[in-house]
Amino acid sequence: MDALTRIVDASFQEQEDGSVAFFPFGAAGDAYRIESPDRYHHIRGFVRRFLVHVLPAVVAVTLTVTLLALWSLGGSVTALLIAAVSCGAVVLACGVYYRTKVRRLVAGLETCDARVDVERYLWFPTAFPELYEMHLWAGGFAAAALVGLMLLFPDLDDGLTGLLAGAIGLTVAWVRQKRFG
């Protein structure tokens, strides 16, 4: 089971009566009872498509705007604030779209008393153990890369050194995870 399936699964919970509880806003919102398998597949498909298309777009926009703020605009505080506001606007627009679409999808569904299994889905190491382990390895490799880059290239810009160390750490951790599980 891949990470995307686990994230989508966090929004749904099978009930004892055979229906499925849908948590469109996680533990913070209401749960909706879905009794029709067709409607369940339709809603689940939307959640999956939203995550597949929107999360990469938000990450790409965030990275692009941040890199533009760091290099093109000189890395000033004003440029970084503009980048943060731009990223916030993208996230807000995605959230508004999601809320609007979900309201249409749950129209006519009754709410139920189901509760999200918080322990299973909100505790990162148990929900995504392989990503958690990779994250730990990435931190270690990035720290080692940072020290190495600072010793080998003392005149290298600090921002560039940090970005390179992070990229090296993530890449090496990803390769380690793929190779050694």
Secondary structure, 3 states (H helix, E strand, C coil): CCHHHHHHHCCEEECCCCCEEECCCHHHCCEEEECCHHHHHHHHHHHHHHHHHHHHHHHHHHHHHHHHHHHHCCCCHHHHHHHHHHHHHHHHHHHHHHHHHHHHHCCCCCEECCCCCHHHHCCHHHHCHHHHHHHHHHHHHHHHHHHHHHHHCCCCCHHHHHHHHHHHHHHHHHHHHHHHC
